[in-house]
Amino acid sequence: MRVLLKKKKKKKKKKKKKKKKKKKKKKKKKKQQQQKQKAEGRRRRCRRSNCSEAHRRIGLVLVKPRQEWREYVVYLL
């Protein structure tokens, strides 16, 4: 009697899939910078020549009955 010897099948190695790197989207900082610049502008010195305080700003307001512009101090906290 002849015995047929079966050849062992070689197991195929599974290829590892490479993970794709996600590109990070750059967040738009333009708006933030503009807001910062606005805040800096507010923190700057008072517009009145004799007043050098940083926490004050002069604002102009229209006074209705006489239709004139009057300066008033805005306190910025």
N, CA, C, O and CB atoms as a CASP TS submission, in Angstrom:
PFRMAT TS
TARGET T0000
AUTHOR 0000-0000-0000
METHOD Language model
MODEL 1
PARENT N/A
ATOM      1  N   MET     1       0.829  -1.199   0.000  1.00  0.00           N
ATOM      2  CA  MET     1       0.000   0.000   0.000  1.00  0.00           C
ATOM      3  C   MET     1       0.869   1.257   0.000  1.00  0.00           C
ATOM      4  O   MET     1       1.891   1.391   0.673  1.00  0.00           O
ATOM      5  CB  MET     1      -0.941   0.001   1.214  1.00  0.00           C
ATOM      6  N   ARG     2       0.376   2.112  -0.784  1.00  0.00           N
ATOM      7  CA  ARG     2       1.126   3.356  -0.878  1.00  0.00           C
ATOM      8  C   ARG     2       0.419   4.431  -0.067  1.00  0.00           C
ATOM      9  O   ARG     2      -0.794   4.605  -0.185  1.00  0.00           O
ATOM     10  CB  ARG     2       1.289   3.796  -2.352  1.00  0.00           C
ATOM     11  N   VAL     3       1.162   5.140   0.742  1.00  0.00           N
ATOM     12  CA  VAL     3       0.584   6.219   1.545  1.00  0.00           C
ATOM     13  C   VAL     3       1.016   7.558   0.920  1.00  0.00           C
ATOM     14  O   VAL     3       2.198   7.859   0.756  1.00  0.00           O
ATOM     15  CB  VAL     3       1.041   6.118   3.060  1.00  0.00           C
ATOM     16  N   LEU     4       0.000   8.320   0.592  1.00  0.00           N
ATOM     17  CA  LEU     4       0.308   9.635   0.031  1.00  0.00           C
ATOM     18  C   LEU     4       0.536  10.624   1.162  1.00  0.00           C
ATOM     19  O   LEU     4      -0.308  10.817   2.037  1.00  0.00           O
ATOM     20  CB  LEU     4      -0.831  10.124  -0.903  1.00  0.00           C
ATOM     21  N   LEU     5       1.678  11.226   1.111  1.00  0.00           N
ATOM     22  CA  LEU     5       1.974  12.203   2.145  1.00  0.00           C
ATOM     23  C   LEU     5       1.481  13.573   1.664  1.00  0.00           C
ATOM     24  O   LEU     5       1.821  14.046   0.580  1.00  0.00           O
ATOM     25  CB  LEU     5       3.506  12.231   2.476  1.00  0.00           C
ATOM     26  N   LYS     6       0.688  14.165   2.505  1.00  0.00           N
ATOM     27  CA  LYS     6       0.169  15.491   2.154  1.00  0.00           C
ATOM     28  C   LYS     6       1.184  16.554   2.557  1.00  0.00           C
ATOM     29  O   LYS     6       1.743  16.542   3.654  1.00  0.00           O
ATOM     30  CB  LYS     6      -1.204  15.756   2.842  1.00  0.00           C
ATOM     31  N   LYS     7       1.391  17.459   1.632  1.00  0.00           N
ATOM     32  CA  LYS     7       2.298  18.562   1.944  1.00  0.00           C
ATOM     33  C   LYS     7       1.564  19.569   2.808  1.00  0.00           C
ATOM     34  O   LYS     7       0.389  19.868   2.594  1.00  0.00           O
ATOM     35  CB  LYS     7       2.838  19.234   0.650  1.00  0.00           C
ATOM     36  N   LYS     8       2.281  20.077   3.781  1.00  0.00           N
ATOM     37  CA  LYS     8       1.678  21.086   4.647  1.00  0.00           C
ATOM     38  C   LYS     8       1.576  22.393   3.879  1.00  0.00           C
ATOM     39  O   LYS     8       2.540  22.829   3.251  1.00  0.00           O
ATOM     40  CB  LYS     8       2.502  21.274   5.951  1.00  0.00           C
ATOM     41  N   LYS     9       0.414  23.013   3.930  1.00  0.00           N
ATOM     42  CA  LYS     9       0.236  24.282   3.256  1.00  0.00           C
ATOM     43  C   LYS     9       0.877  25.396   4.080  1.00  0.00           C
ATOM     44  O   LYS     9       0.731  25.454   5.301  1.00  0.00           O
ATOM     45  CB  LYS     9      -1.259  24.567   3.019  1.00  0.00           C
ATOM     46  N   LYS    10       1.594  26.279   3.378  1.00  0.00           N
ATOM     47  CA  LYS    10       2.219  27.400   4.070  1.00  0.00           C
ATOM     48  C   LYS    10       1.166  28.468   4.309  1.00  0.00           C
ATOM     49  O   LYS    10       0.379  28.803   3.424  1.00  0.00           O
ATOM     50  CB  LYS    10       3.419  27.972   3.258  1.00  0.00           C
ATOM     51  N   LYS    11       1.171  28.981   5.502  1.00  0.00           N
ATOM     52  CA  LYS    11       0.223  30.052   5.832  1.00  0.00           C
ATOM     53  C   LYS    11       0.733  31.358   5.245  1.00  0.00           C
ATOM     54  O   LYS    11       1.906  31.700   5.395  1.00  0.00           O
ATOM     55  CB  LYS    11       0.025  30.180   7.378  1.00  0.00           C
ATOM     56  N   LYS    12      -0.145  32.075   4.583  1.00  0.00           N
ATOM     57  CA  LYS    12       0.235  33.362   4.020  1.00  0.00           C
ATOM     58  C   LYS    12       0.243  34.407   5.123  1.00  0.00           C
ATOM     59  O   LYS    12      -0.658  34.475   5.960  1.00  0.00           O
ATOM     60  CB  LYS    12      -0.724  33.775   2.879  1.00  0.00           C
ATOM     61  N   LYS    13       1.269  35.201   5.094  1.00  0.00           N
ATOM     62  CA  LYS    13       1.356  36.271   6.092  1.00  0.00           C
ATOM     63  C   LYS    13       0.453  37.409   5.665  1.00  0.00           C
ATOM     64  O   LYS    13       0.453  37.825   4.506  1.00  0.00           O
ATOM     65  CB  LYS    13       2.822  36.767   6.270  1.00  0.00           C
ATOM     66  N   LYS    14      -0.317  37.904   6.623  1.00  0.00           N
ATOM     67  CA  LYS    14      -1.193  39.025   6.327  1.00  0.00           C
ATOM     68  C   LYS    14      -0.382  40.304   6.321  1.00  0.00           C
ATOM     69  O   LYS    14       0.429  40.549   7.214  1.00  0.00           O
ATOM     70  CB  LYS    14      -2.345  39.114   7.345  1.00  0.00           C
ATOM     71  N   LYS    15      -0.613  41.115   5.301  1.00  0.00           N
ATOM     72  CA  LYS    15       0.088  42.389   5.237  1.00  0.00           C
ATOM     73  C   LYS    15      -0.600  43.390   6.150  1.00  0.00           C
ATOM     74  O   LYS    15      -1.825  43.506   6.175  1.00  0.00           O
ATOM     75  CB  LYS    15       0.143  42.919   3.787  1.00  0.00           C
ATOM     76  N   LYS    16       0.208  44.092   6.882  1.00  0.00           N
ATOM     77  CA  LYS    16      -0.350  45.110   7.767  1.00  0.00           C
ATOM     78  C   LYS    16      -0.678  46.349   6.957  1.00  0.00           C
ATOM     79  O   LYS    16       0.136  46.818   6.161  1.00  0.00           O
ATOM     80  CB  LYS    16       0.629  45.451   8.917  1.00  0.00           C
ATOM     81  N   LYS    17      -1.867  46.871   7.163  1.00  0.00           N
ATOM     82  CA  LYS    17      -2.256  48.075   6.455  1.00  0.00           C
ATOM     83  C   LYS    17      -1.617  49.279   7.142  1.00  0.00           C
ATOM     84  O   LYS    17      -1.635  49.413   8.365  1.00  0.00           O
ATOM     85  CB  LYS    17      -3.801  48.216   6.404  1.00  0.00           C
ATOM     86  N   LYS    18      -1.056  50.142   6.313  1.00  0.00           N
ATOM     87  CA  LYS    18      -0.463  51.347   6.872  1.00  0.00           C
ATOM     88  C   LYS    18      -1.563  52.351   7.154  1.00  0.00           C
ATOM     89  O   LYS    18      -2.441  52.590   6.325  1.00  0.00           O
ATOM     90  CB  LYS    18       0.597  51.943   5.919  1.00  0.00           C
ATOM     91  N   LYS    19      -1.496  52.927   8.324  1.00  0.00           N
ATOM     92  CA  LYS    19      -2.482  53.940   8.693  1.00  0.00           C
ATOM     93  C   LYS    19      -2.100  55.259   8.033  1.00  0.00           C
ATOM     94  O   LYS    19      -0.950  55.695   8.090  1.00  0.00           O
ATOM     95  CB  LYS    19      -2.575  54.099  10.242  1.00  0.00           C
ATOM     96  N   LYS    20      -3.089  55.876   7.411  1.00  0.00           N
ATOM     97  CA  LYS    20      -2.835  57.165   6.792  1.00  0.00           C
ATOM     98  C   LYS    20      -2.842  58.237   7.860  1.00  0.00           C
ATOM     99  O   LYS    20      -3.720  58.267   8.722  1.00  0.00           O
ATOM    100  CB  LYS    20      -3.875  57.472   5.700  1.00  0.00           C
ATOM    101  N   LYS    21      -1.866  59.110   7.797  1.00  0.00           N
ATOM    102  CA  LYS    21      -1.813  60.207   8.757  1.00  0.00           C
ATOM    103  C   LYS    21      -2.794  61.280   8.328  1.00  0.00           C
ATOM    104  O   LYS    21      -2.803  61.720   7.178  1.00  0.00           O
ATOM    105  CB  LYS    21      -0.378  60.785   8.876  1.00  0.00           C
ATOM    106  N   LYS    22      -3.604  61.681   9.259  1.00  0.00           N
ATOM    107  CA  LYS    22      -4.556  62.745   8.958  1.00  0.00           C
ATOM    108  C   LYS    22      -3.852  64.086   9.023  1.00  0.00           C
ATOM    109  O   LYS    22      -3.110  64.371   9.963  1.00  0.00           O
ATOM    110  CB  LYS    22      -5.753  62.712   9.931  1.00  0.00           C
ATOM    111  N   LYS    23      -4.094  64.898   8.018  1.00  0.00           N
ATOM    112  CA  LYS    23      -3.512  66.225   8.022  1.00  0.00           C
ATOM    113  C   LYS    23      -4.318  67.120   8.954  1.00  0.00           C
ATOM    114  O   LYS    23      -5.544  67.193   8.873  1.00  0.00           O
ATOM    115  CB  LYS    23      -3.464  66.813   6.594  1.00  0.00           C
ATOM    116  N   LYS    24      -3.606  67.788   9.825  1.00  0.00           N
ATOM    117  CA  LYS    24      -4.291  68.687  10.744  1.00  0.00           C
ATOM    118  C   LYS    24      -4.637  69.967  10.014  1.00  0.00           C
ATOM    119  O   LYS    24      -3.787  70.590   9.379  1.00  0.00           O
ATOM    120  CB  LYS    24      -3.425  68.982  11.989  1.00  0.00           C
ATOM    121  N   LYS    25      -5.877  70.341  10.115  1.00  0.00           N
ATOM    122  CA  LYS    25      -6.293  71.580   9.481  1.00  0.00           C
ATOM    123  C   LYS    25      -5.861  72.743  10.352  1.00  0.00           C
ATOM    124  O   LYS    25      -6.047  72.737  11.569  1.00  0.00           O
ATOM    125  CB  LYS    25      -7.822  71.604   9.245  1.00  0.00           C
ATOM    126  N   LYS    26      -5.286  73.727   9.711  1.00  0.00           N
ATOM    127  CA  LYS    26      -4.875  74.913  10.454  1.00  0.00           C
ATOM    128  C   LYS    26      -6.102  75.746  10.758  1.00  0.00           C
ATOM    129  O   LYS    26      -6.850  76.133   9.860  1.00  0.00           O
ATOM    130  CB  LYS    26      -3.826  75.741   9.664  1.00  0.00           C
ATOM    131  N   LYS    27      -6.293  76.009  12.013  1.00  0.00           N
ATOM    132  CA  LYS    27      -7.439  76.829  12.411  1.00  0.00           C
ATOM    133  C   LYS    27      -7.171  78.271  12.032  1.00  0.00           C
ATOM    134  O   LYS    27      -6.049  78.766  12.141  1.00  0.00           O
ATOM    135  CB  LYS    27      -7.721  76.706  13.934  1.00  0.00           C
ATOM    136  N   LYS    28      -8.198  78.915  11.597  1.00  0.00           N
ATOM    137  CA  LYS    28      -8.039  80.297  11.175  1.00  0.00           C
ATOM    138  C   LYS    28      -7.878  81.187  12.402  1.00  0.00           C
ATOM    139  O   LYS    28      -8.796  81.353  13.206  1.00  0.00           O
ATOM    140  CB  LYS    28      -9.242  80.754  10.318  1.00  0.00           C
ATOM    141  N   LYS    29      -6.700  81.742  12.513  1.00  0.00           N
ATOM    142  CA  LYS    29      -6.408  82.590  13.669  1.00  0.00           C
ATOM    143  C   LYS    29      -6.619  84.063  13.344  1.00  0.00           C
ATOM    144  O   LYS    29      -6.404  84.939  14.182  1.00  0.00           O
ATOM    145  CB  LYS    29      -4.975  82.361  14.147  1.00  0.00           C
ATOM    146  N   LYS    30      -7.040  84.315  12.122  1.00  0.00           N
ATOM    147  CA  LYS    30      -7.173  85.698  11.687  1.00  0.00           C
ATOM    148  C   LYS    30      -8.160  86.457  12.572  1.00  0.00           C
ATOM    149  O   LYS    30      -7.893  87.576  13.008  1.00  0.00           O
ATOM    150  CB  LYS    30      -7.620  85.755  10.225  1.00  0.00           C
ATOM    151  N   LYS    31      -9.307  85.822  12.828  1.00  0.00           N
ATOM    152  CA  LYS    31     -10.346  86.482  13.609  1.00  0.00           C
ATOM    153  C   LYS    31      -9.849  86.768  15.026  1.00  0.00           C
ATOM    154  O   LYS    31     -10.069  87.850  15.571  1.00  0.00           O
ATOM    155  CB  LYS    31     -11.621  85.616  13.651  1.00  0.00           C
ATOM    156  N   GLN    32      -9.176  85.778  15.606  1.00  0.00           N
ATOM    157  CA  GLN    32      -8.658  85.952  16.965  1.00  0.00           C
ATOM    158  C   GLN    32      -7.661  87.105  17.020  1.00  0.00           C
ATOM    159  O   GLN    32      -7.674  87.913  17.949  1.00  0.00           O
ATOM    160  CB  GLN    32      -7.994  84.655  17.460  1.00  0.00           C
ATOM    161  N   GLN    33      -6.803  87.163  16.012  1.00  0.00           N
ATOM    162  CA  GLN    33      -5.811  88.236  15.994  1.00  0.00           C
ATOM    163  C   GLN    33      -6.472  89.601  15.891  1.00  0.00           C
ATOM    164  O   GLN    33      -6.056  90.560  16.541  1.00  0.00           O
ATOM    165  CB  GLN    33      -4.840  88.041  14.836  1.00  0.00           C
ATOM    166  N   GLN    34      -7.511  89.672  15.063  1.00  0.00           N
ATOM    167  CA  GLN    34      -8.218  90.938  14.932  1.00  0.00           C
ATOM    168  C   GLN    34      -8.827  91.358  16.264  1.00  0.00           C
ATOM    169  O   GLN    34      -8.773  92.526  16.648  1.00  0.00           O
ATOM    170  CB  GLN    34      -9.305  90.836  13.861  1.00  0.00           C
ATOM    171  N   GLN    35      -9.412  90.377  16.964  1.00  0.00           N
ATOM    172  CA  GLN    35     -10.011  90.686  18.267  1.00  0.00           C
ATOM    173  C   GLN    35      -8.949  91.162  19.250  1.00  0.00           C
ATOM    174  O   GLN    35      -9.173  92.091  20.026  1.00  0.00           O
ATOM    175  CB  GLN    35     -10.742  89.454  18.832  1.00  0.00           C
ATOM    176  N   LYS    36      -7.778  90.503  19.204  1.00  0.00           N
ATOM    177  CA  LYS    36      -6.678  90.897  20.085  1.00  0.00           C
ATOM    178  C   LYS    36      -6.241  92.332  19.792  1.00  0.00           C
ATOM    179  O   LYS    36      -6.011  93.129  20.701  1.00  0.00           O
ATOM    180  CB  LYS    36      -5.487  89.933  19.924  1.00  0.00           C
ATOM    181  N   GLN    37      -6.135  92.633  18.505  1.00  0.00           N
ATOM    182  CA  GLN    37      -5.716  93.979  18.115  1.00  0.00           C
ATOM    183  C   GLN    37      -6.712  95.020  18.604  1.00  0.00           C
ATOM    184  O   GLN    37      -6.330  96.097  19.060  1.00  0.00           O
ATOM    185  CB  GLN    37      -5.558  94.073  16.594  1.00  0.00           C
ATOM    186  N   LYS    38      -8.005  94.683  18.501  1.00  0.00           N
ATOM    187  CA  LYS    38      -9.043  95.601  18.977  1.00  0.00           C
ATOM    188  C   LYS    38      -8.868  95.843  20.470  1.00  0.00           C
ATOM    189  O   LYS    38      -8.942  96.977  20.943  1.00  0.00           O
ATOM    190  CB  LYS    38     -10.458  95.041  18.680  1.00  0.00           C
ATOM    191  N   ALA    39      -8.633  94.749  21.210  1.00  0.00           N
ATOM    192  CA  ALA    39      -8.471  94.860  22.656  1.00  0.00           C
ATOM    193  C   ALA    39      -7.251  95.704  22.998  1.00  0.00           C
ATOM    194  O   ALA    39      -7.280  96.520  23.919  1.00  0.00           O
ATOM    195  CB  ALA    39      -8.348  93.470  23.291  1.00  0.00           C
ATOM    196  N   GLU    40      -6.176  95.492  22.235  1.00  0.00           N
ATOM    197  CA  GLU    40      -4.965  96.297  22.467  1.00  0.00           C
ATOM    198  C   GLU    40      -5.261  97.775  22.261  1.00  0.00           C
ATOM    199  O   GLU    40      -4.823  98.624  23.037  1.00  0.00           O
ATOM    200  CB  GLU    40      -3.821  95.849  21.530  1.00  0.00           C
ATOM    201  N   GLY    41      -6.002  98.067  21.213  1.00  0.00           N
ATOM    202  CA  GLY    41      -6.359  99.444  20.912  1.00  0.00           C
ATOM    203  C   GLY    41      -7.140 100.070  22.049  1.00  0.00           C
ATOM    204  O   GLY    41      -6.976 101.249  22.362  1.00  0.00           O
ATOM    205  N   ARG    42      -7.995  99.259  22.664  1.00  0.00           N
ATOM    206  CA  ARG    42      -8.799  99.772  23.781  1.00  0.00           C
ATOM    207  C   ARG    42      -7.951  99.999  25.018  1.00  0.00           C
ATOM    208  O   ARG    42      -8.217 100.895  25.819  1.00  0.00           O
ATOM    209  CB  ARG    42      -9.936  98.808  24.107  1.00  0.00           C
ATOM    210  N   ARG    43      -6.909  99.159  25.161  1.00  0.00           N
ATOM    211  CA  ARG    43      -6.065  99.270  26.343  1.00  0.00           C
ATOM    212  C   ARG    43      -5.070 100.424  26.251  1.00  0.00           C
ATOM    213  O   ARG    43      -4.467 100.814  27.251  1.00  0.00           O
ATOM    214  CB  ARG    43      -5.323  97.979  26.561  1.00  0.00           C
ATOM    215  N   ARG    44      -4.908 100.954  25.072  1.00  0.00           N
ATOM    216  CA  ARG    44      -3.927 102.016  24.891  1.00  0.00           C
ATOM    217  C   ARG    44      -4.331 103.295  25.616  1.00  0.00           C
ATOM    218  O   ARG    44      -5.402 103.394  26.215  1.00  0.00           O
ATOM    219  CB  ARG    44      -3.734 102.300  23.415  1.00  0.00           C
ATOM    220  N   ARG    45      -3.440 104.254  25.537  1.00  0.00           N
ATOM    221  CA  ARG    45      -3.631 105.499  26.259  1.00  0.00           C
ATOM    222  C   ARG    45      -4.884 106.250  25.839  1.00  0.00           C
ATOM    223  O   ARG    45      -5.431 106.068  24.752  1.00  0.00           O
ATOM    224  CB  ARG    45      -2.443 106.375  26.070  1.00  0.00           C
ATOM    225  N   CYS    46      -5.293 107.080  26.739  1.00  0.00           N
ATOM    226  CA  CYS    46      -6.450 107.930  26.506  1.00  0.00           C
ATOM    227  C   CYS    46      -6.131 108.909  25.379  1.00  0.00           C
ATOM    228  O   CYS    46      -4.986 109.340  25.242  1.00  0.00           O
ATOM    229  CB  CYS    46      -6.854 108.688  27.802  1.00  0.00           C
ATOM    230  N   ARG    47      -7.111 109.259  24.586  1.00  0.00           N
ATOM    231  CA  ARG    47      -6.861 110.142  23.441  1.00  0.00           C
ATOM    232  C   ARG    47      -6.658 111.612  23.834  1.00  0.00           C
ATOM    233  O   ARG    47      -6.106 112.399  23.065  1.00  0.00           O
ATOM    234  CB  ARG    47      -8.011 110.042  22.468  1.00  0.00           C
ATOM    235  N   ARG    48      -7.098 111.959  25.007  1.00  0.00           N
ATOM    236  CA  ARG    48      -6.933 113.342  25.444  1.00  0.00           C
ATOM    237  C   ARG    48      -5.460 113.578  25.779  1.00  0.00           C
ATOM    238  O   ARG    48      -4.818 112.744  26.417  1.00  0.00           O
ATOM    239  CB  ARG    48      -7.846 113.656  26.674  1.00  0.00           C
ATOM    240  N   SER    49      -4.942 114.705  25.350  1.00  0.00           N
ATOM    241  CA  SER    49      -3.497 114.929  25.463  1.00  0.00           C
ATOM    242  C   SER    49      -2.988 114.941  26.905  1.00  0.00           C
ATOM    243  O   SER    49      -1.903 114.431  27.182  1.00  0.00           O
ATOM    244  CB  SER    49      -3.138 116.228  24.804  1.00  0.00           C
ATOM    245  N   ASN    50      -3.757 115.515  27.814  1.00  0.00           N
ATOM    246  CA  ASN    50      -3.264 115.618  29.198  1.00  0.00           C
ATOM    247  C   ASN    50      -3.515 114.353  30.029  1.00  0.00           C
ATOM    248  O   ASN    50      -3.026 114.239  31.153  1.00  0.00           O
ATOM    249  CB  ASN    50      -3.918 116.801  29.885  1.00  0.00           C
ATOM    250  N   CYS    51      -4.264 113.422  29.483  1.00  0.00           N
ATOM    251  CA  CYS    51      -4.592 112.207  30.239  1.00  0.00           C
ATOM    252  C   CYS    51      -3.788 111.041  29.695  1.00  0.00           C
ATOM    253  O   CYS    51      -3.918 110.687  28.523  1.00  0.00           O
ATOM    254  CB  CYS    51      -6.113 111.896  30.170  1.00  0.00           C
ATOM    255  N   SER    52      -2.963 110.446  30.533  1.00  0.00           N
ATOM    256  CA  SER    52      -2.115 109.348  30.051  1.00  0.00           C
ATOM    257  C   SER    52      -2.527 108.009  30.654  1.00  0.00           C
ATOM    258  O   SER    52      -1.780 107.033  30.579  1.00  0.00           O
ATOM    259  CB  SER    52      -0.649 109.632  30.375  1.00  0.00           C
ATOM    260  N   GLU    53      -3.701 107.967  31.245  1.00  0.00           N
ATOM    261  CA  GLU    53      -4.129 106.714  31.878  1.00  0.00           C
ATOM    262  C   GLU    53      -4.546 105.701  30.826  1.00  0.00           C
ATOM    263  O   GLU    53      -5.193 106.027  29.831  1.00  0.00           O
ATOM    264  CB  GLU    53      -5.288 106.966  32.857  1.00  0.00           C
ATOM    265  N   ALA    54      -4.150 104.452  31.085  1.00  0.00           N
ATOM    266  CA  ALA    54      -4.421 103.410  30.099  1.00  0.00           C
ATOM    267  C   ALA    54      -5.844 102.864  30.221  1.00  0.00           C
ATOM    268  O   ALA    54      -6.395 102.330  29.259  1.00  0.00           O
ATOM    269  CB  ALA    54      -3.418 102.276  30.251  1.00  0.00           C
ATOM    270  N   HIS    55      -6.427 103.001  31.399  1.00  0.00           N
ATOM    271  CA  HIS    55      -7.746 102.399  31.597  1.00  0.00           C
ATOM    272  C   HIS    55      -8.881 103.316  31.157  1.00  0.00           C
ATOM    273  O   HIS    55     -10.057 102.980  31.292  1.00  0.00           O
ATOM    274  CB  HIS    55      -7.930 102.029  33.050  1.00  0.00           C
ATOM    275  N   ARG    56      -8.515 104.463  30.637  1.00  0.00           N
ATOM    276  CA  ARG    56      -9.549 105.408  30.223  1.00  0.00           C
ATOM    277  C   ARG    56      -9.525 105.614  28.728  1.00  0.00           C
ATOM    278  O   ARG    56      -8.471 105.547  28.096  1.00  0.00           O
ATOM    279  CB  ARG    56      -9.376 106.741  30.934  1.00  0.00           C
ATOM    280  N   ARG    57     -10.670 105.859  28.177  1.00  0.00           N
ATOM    281  CA  ARG    57     -10.722 106.214  26.767  1.00  0.00           C
ATOM    282  C   ARG    57     -11.766 107.297  26.598  1.00  0.00           C
ATOM    283  O   ARG    57     -12.800 107.292  27.266  1.00  0.00           O
ATOM    284  CB  ARG    57     -11.044 104.977  25.874  1.00  0.00           C
ATOM    285  N   ILE    58     -11.495 108.196  25.727  1.00  0.00           N
ATOM    286  CA  ILE    58     -12.469 109.261  25.492  1.00  0.00           C
ATOM    287  C   ILE    58     -13.424 108.803  24.407  1.00  0.00           C
ATOM    288  O   ILE    58     -13.010 108.311  23.357  1.00  0.00           O
ATOM    289  CB  ILE    58     -11.771 110.598  25.092  1.00  0.00           C
ATOM    290  N   GLY    59     -14.697 108.972  24.674  1.00  0.00           N
ATOM    291  CA  GLY    59     -15.696 108.641  23.669  1.00  0.00           C
ATOM    292  C   GLY    59     -16.453 109.899  23.303  1.00  0.00           C
ATOM    293  O   GLY    59     -16.590 110.817  24.111  1.00  0.00           O
ATOM    294  N   LEU    60     -16.939 109.931  22.085  1.00  0.00           N
ATOM    295  CA  LEU    60     -17.730 111.085  21.672  1.00  0.00           C
ATOM    296  C   LEU    60     -19.187 110.672  21.616  1.00  0.00           C
ATOM    297  O   LEU    60     -19.524 109.611  21.092  1.00  0.00           O
ATOM    298  CB  LEU    60     -17.255 111.639  20.298  1.00  0.00           C
ATOM    299  N   VAL    61     -20.037 111.510  22.154  1.00  0.00           N
ATOM    300  CA  VAL    61     -21.463 111.198  22.112  1.00  0.00           C
ATOM    301  C   VAL    61     -22.210 112.425  21.615  1.00  0.00           C
ATOM    302  O   VAL    61     -21.860 113.566  21.916  1.00  0.00           O
ATOM    303  CB  VAL    61     -21.989 110.752  23.513  1.00  0.00           C
ATOM    304  N   LEU    62     -23.240 112.147  20.849  1.00  0.00           N
ATOM    305  CA  LEU    62     -24.006 113.257  20.290  1.00  0.00           C
ATOM    306  C   LEU    62     -25.080 113.651  21.289  1.00  0.00           C
ATOM    307  O   LEU    62     -25.912 112.831  21.679  1.00  0.00           O
ATOM    308  CB  LEU    62     -24.634 112.878  18.912  1.00  0.00           C
ATOM    309  N   VAL    63     -25.056 114.906  21.698  1.00  0.00           N
ATOM    310  CA  VAL    63     -26.068 115.396  22.630  1.00  0.00           C
ATOM    311  C   VAL    63     -27.235 115.913  21.792  1.00  0.00           C
ATOM    312  O   VAL    63     -27.078 116.810  20.963  1.00  0.00           O
ATOM    313  CB  VAL    63     -25.490 116.523  23.585  1.00  0.00           C
ATOM    314  N   LYS    64     -28.405 115.328  22.027  1.00  0.00           N
ATOM    315  CA  LYS    64     -29.522 115.538  21.111  1.00  0.00           C
ATOM    316  C   LYS    64     -30.077 116.964  20.987  1.00  0.00           C
ATOM    317  O   LYS    64     -30.111 117.492  19.875  1.00  0.00           O
ATOM    318  CB  LYS    64     -30.604 114.672  21.517  1.00  0.00           C
ATOM    319  N   PRO    65     -30.506 117.603  22.064  1.00  0.00           N
ATOM    320  CA  PRO    65     -31.175 118.886  21.847  1.00  0.00           C
ATOM    321  C   PRO    65     -30.333 119.919  21.095  1.00  0.00           C
ATOM    322  O   PRO    65     -30.841 120.644  20.240  1.00  0.00           O
ATOM    323  CB  PRO    65     -31.578 119.455  23.163  1.00  0.00           C
ATOM    324  N   ARG    66     -29.039 119.976  21.425  1.00  0.00           N
ATOM    325  CA  ARG    66     -28.192 120.980  20.768  1.00  0.00           C
ATOM    326  C   ARG    66     -27.422 120.424  19.569  1.00  0.00           C
ATOM    327  O   ARG    66     -26.721 121.164  18.879  1.00  0.00           O
ATOM    328  CB  ARG    66     -27.212 121.553  21.768  1.00  0.00           C
ATOM    329  N   GLN    67     -27.554 119.143  19.329  1.00  0.00           N
ATOM    330  CA  GLN    67     -26.861 118.470  18.218  1.00  0.00           C
ATOM    331  C   GLN    67     -25.355 118.738  18.223  1.00  0.00           C
ATOM    332  O   GLN    67     -24.768 119.153  17.223  1.00  0.00           O
ATOM    333  CB  GLN    67     -27.454 118.920  16.886  1.00  0.00           C
ATOM    334  N   GLU    68     -24.752 118.483  19.391  1.00  0.00           N
ATOM    335  CA  GLU    68     -23.298 118.689  19.432  1.00  0.00           C
ATOM    336  C   GLU    68     -22.620 117.429  19.986  1.00  0.00           C
ATOM    337  O   GLU    68     -23.234 116.616  20.678  1.00  0.00           O
ATOM    338  CB  GLU    68     -22.935 119.941  20.304  1.00  0.00           C
ATOM    339  N   TRP    69     -21.366 117.306  19.663  1.00  0.00           N
ATOM    340  CA  TRP    69     -20.604 116.162  20.136  1.00  0.00           C
ATOM    341  C   TRP    69     -19.954 116.519  21.453  1.00  0.00           C
ATOM    342  O   TRP    69     -19.303 117.557  21.572  1.00  0.00           O
ATOM    343  CB  TRP    69     -19.546 115.726  19.101  1.00  0.00           C
ATOM    344  N   ARG    70     -20.130 115.661  22.442  1.00  0.00           N
ATOM    345  CA  ARG    70     -19.521 115.923  23.737  1.00  0.00           C
ATOM    346  C   ARG    70     -18.614 114.754  24.111  1.00  0.00           C
ATOM    347  O   ARG    70     -18.945 113.593  23.871  1.00  0.00           O
ATOM    348  CB  ARG    70     -20.604 116.153  24.824  1.00  0.00           C
ATOM    349  N   GLU    71     -17.478 115.078  24.697  1.00  0.00           N
ATOM    350  CA  GLU    71     -16.559 114.021  25.113  1.00  0.00           C
ATOM    351  C   GLU    71     -16.969 113.486  26.465  1.00  0.00           C
ATOM    352  O   GLU    71     -17.413 114.223  27.345  1.00  0.00           O
ATOM    353  CB  GLU    71     -15.112 114.534  25.157  1.00  0.00           C
ATOM    354  N   TYR    72     -16.806 112.172  26.607  1.00  0.00           N
ATOM    355  CA  TYR    72     -17.046 111.577  27.917  1.00  0.00           C
ATOM    356  C   TYR    72     -16.020 110.467  28.111  1.00  0.00           C
ATOM    357  O   TYR    72     -15.528 109.887  27.144  1.00  0.00           O
ATOM    358  CB  TYR    72     -18.516 111.029  28.046  1.00  0.00           C
ATOM    359  N   VAL    73     -15.708 110.184  29.351  1.00  0.00           N
ATOM    360  CA  VAL    73     -14.667 109.203  29.642  1.00  0.00           C
ATOM    361  C   VAL    73     -15.301 107.830  29.797  1.00  0.00           C
ATOM    362  O   VAL    73     -16.261 107.645  30.546  1.00  0.00           O
ATOM    363  CB  VAL    73     -13.877 109.591  30.918  1.00  0.00           C
ATOM    364  N   VAL    74     -14.743 106.881  29.075  1.00  0.00           N
ATOM    365  CA  VAL    74     -15.218 105.504  29.202  1.00  0.00           C
ATOM    366  C   VAL    74     -14.201 104.771  30.053  1.00  0.00           C
ATOM    367  O   VAL    74     -13.007 104.786  29.753  1.00  0.00           O
ATOM    368  CB  VAL    74     -15.409 104.808  27.795  1.00  0.00           C
ATOM    369  N   TYR    75     -14.660 104.138  31.098  1.00  0.00           N
ATOM    370  CA  TYR    75     -13.753 103.374  31.941  1.00  0.00           C
ATOM    371  C   TYR    75     -13.708 101.951  31.440  1.00  0.00           C
ATOM    372  O   TYR    75     -14.732 101.275  31.349  1.00  0.00           O
ATOM    373  CB  TYR    75     -14.184 103.423  33.424  1.00  0.00           C
ATOM    374  N   LEU    76     -12.521 101.509  31.118  1.00  0.00           N
ATOM    375  CA  LEU    76     -12.355 100.131  30.645  1.00  0.00           C
ATOM    376  C   LEU    76     -11.776  99.305  31.763  1.00  0.00           C
ATOM    377  O   LEU    76     -10.688  99.585  32.265  1.00  0.00           O
ATOM    378  CB  LEU    76     -11.449 100.061  29.386  1.00  0.00           C
ATOM    379  N   LEU    77     -12.500  98.304  32.142  1.00  0.00           N
ATOM    380  CA  LEU    77     -12.026  97.461  33.243  1.00  0.00           C
ATOM    381  C   LEU    77     -11.174  96.343  32.708  1.00  0.00           C
ATOM    382  O   LEU    77     -10.678  95.522  33.478  1.00  0.00           O
ATOM    383  CB  LEU    77     -13.196  96.892  34.049  1.00  0.00           C
TER
END
